Amino acid sequence: MCYNISNSTKEEKQLEKALSATYPKKLGQLKIRFSASGFSHPDWPVLTTDQPNEFQLFNWGLIPKWTPNSDLAKQFARNNLNSKSETIFELKSFKDPIKTKRCIIPVTGFFEWRDINKNKYPYLIQLRDQEIFSLAGIYDEWVNKDSGEVINTFSITTTEANPLMAKIHNLKLRMPCILPSGTEKEWLRGDLKEEEIKELMKPIRDSLMTAHTISKRITSRKDNPNSPETLEPFKYPELDLLDN
């Protein structure tokens, strides 16, 4: 699955250039998040089907529009951080958004853990030639009937792992749907048919990707994981012996 992402972009202009879209001043300064967990439900800049050329800030963790109350909304937000491409057209929470409410989630990397004899080793995964790249997702709008507050949320869509990700995420064998350069806005087209959507949810070629192990700072309770040090390469001798 994909529960941890990174955005180390320092300026709005970088994001605007990467996706040919405007980052409006009303959103405030772009937040640098070296490590962000979906379980904290951060707000994140996204481009949507209905607003493909201007960024909006949505919260991570999709709350379906038909959710009846706040308690269920919290439950959905936690359970809908990801949406599986294989079942996205079938499940009640996702089957309408995937048809008409697709979004792009820009990141500079994401994190997964490799399991070796029940020991977990964290990796940072990026694209070789793109500092900022796009994850495919879906979104929805929920209105809190008690307060009247309108909450926009998203889910990152996942697919089966390619060979690189199968080695890293070796228990779940999953990875986020990464939109190759030049296809990002295609995902936002309102007239896409189901087969066209499914084609865009296939695993990206692992030759376009790069990955390295990082320290376990990312899960540390002592050291702040939202730090540039979290992204730095860290060697585990036991993995070098295993892989060489």
Secondary structure by P-SEA (a helix, b strand, c coil): cccbbbbccccaaaaaaacccccccccccbbbbcccccccbbbbbbcccccccbbbbbbccccccccccaaaaaaaaaaccbbbccccccccccccccccbbbbbbbcbbbbbbbcccbbbbbbbbbccccbbbbbbcccccccccccbbbbbbbbbbccccaaaaaacccccccccccccccccccccccccaaaaaaaacccccccbbbbbbccccccccccccccccccccccaaaaaaac
